[in-house]
Amino acid sequence: MYNSQIMANRVRELARTNNISIKDLMKECGLGENALSQAAKSEGGMKAKNLYAIAEILHCSVDYLLGRSDSLQSEISVKSNDNHGLNMGINTVEFAVPVTVAQETQLDENQQELLKRFRQLTYKEKLNFMQELVEKTEGNE
């Protein structure tokens, strides 16, 4: 279990830093206006999918929100296309975690463009995009 009050404080701090109101943040994540306050008061905290949505919008790791790390960012994995996914002829980037500025400069032009476009999607659009990729990949097996 994690300390839900630490999580709520970190979300508030990052939202303030990013000039995002808590109301707008919760709305973007598909949550009610009081979801953060309710999670901070409860022992169970917040569902993982909701924490992930918040972390995506605030460009931080879920570990940071949970208080398991003092670093805003987690590591990113960049690997050569191994034909287990869509064969796009470029390296694939696993977007499960945010990318630091230093890491982003190490990506090639195509990867930077993909990352930029992916970041512009809403949380729901990201989920739909990932679902389409899974379906296409399963169809190619």
N, C-alpha and C positions, 0 to 999 in steps of 0.2 A: 504494500500500500504506500501511497505517497501523501505528502502534506498538501491538502487541497488549498490551504490558505497561501502557501508559497506559490503555488501555481497561479492563483488568482492575482496575487501581487505582481508576479512577473508578466502576466498578460496585460495588466493595467499599465505597468511601466513601459512595455514595448509598444503598446497601442499609443500611449502618450508620445513616446519618442518618434513614432511614425505618423503622428498627427491623424490618428484614426480614432473616432469615438467608439466607446464600448458598444453602444447601440448599433452603429454601422458594422462593426466587426461581427457581432452576433448575427445580424441580419444576413451578412455575406456568407456566414457559415450555416445558414438555415436554422438558427437557434432563436429561442425567445429572448427578448430584451433582458430578462433577469437571469438567464442561464448561468452566467459567471458568478453572480452573487449566490445563487442557490448551490452551485457546485462548491463554492468556498465554505459554505456552512455545513455541507453534508460530509459524512464519513466516506461515502463511496466516490466522491469527486465527480469527474466528468468521463463520459465514454471515450474510448480511444479514438474513434473516428472523428469525434468533435475536437479533441485535442490536436489531431493531425490537421484538421481544417484550419484551426487557429494558427498553428505553427506555420502552415503554408502561407497564409496571408501576412503573418508577421515576419516571415523569412528567418525563422529560427528552428532549432531542433525541438522535438517533443521532449527529449531528455532535459533540455534547458528549462522548458516550462515546468517539468515535473520536479525540478531541483536536483536531478541526478547528475547534472553537469553545470559548470559555471561558464562554459563556452557556448556562445549562441549557435555555433555551427557544428555540424557533424561532418565526417569525411564523406567525400563523393567517390564513387568508383567509376572509372572510365576504362573500358576494355574494348578490344577489337571485336568486331562482329564475328560470332562463332557459329552462325547459321542456325542458332536455336531460336532466334527471334525473327523479326522481319529483316530480310536482306536488303538493306538500303545502301550498301556500298560505302558506308561511313562507320566510324566508331559509334557505339551506342553509349549513352549516358544514362545511368540509373538516377532518376529524379526523385527518389524517395526522401532525400534530404536536401536542405539548402546548400548552395555553393557559395564559398567565400569569394571575395574579389580576387584574392591571390590565385585561387584555383580556377576561377573563370578565365583569367588571362592565359592559362595553360591550355584551354580548349581551342580547337581550330575554329575557323570562321563558321562552318556549318553547325558545329555544336553550340557555339555562342548564339547563333540565330535561333536554333531549336529551343534553347534555354530561355531566351528572351520571349519567344512566342508562348512557351509553356507557362511562364510566369504571368502572362497577361490573361490567361484563362481564369475563370471563376473556379471555385472548388468543385462545383457540380459539373462544369465543363471538363475539368481534369478527370473526374471519375468516369464520365461518359467516354472520353478519349481513351483512357486506360482499358475500359471494357471493350471498346472496339478493337483495340490492339490484341487483347486476349482472344477475342472471337476470331480475328483474322489469323492469328498464330495457330489456334486450335484447328482451323479449317485447312491449314497447310500441312498438318501432320499426317 
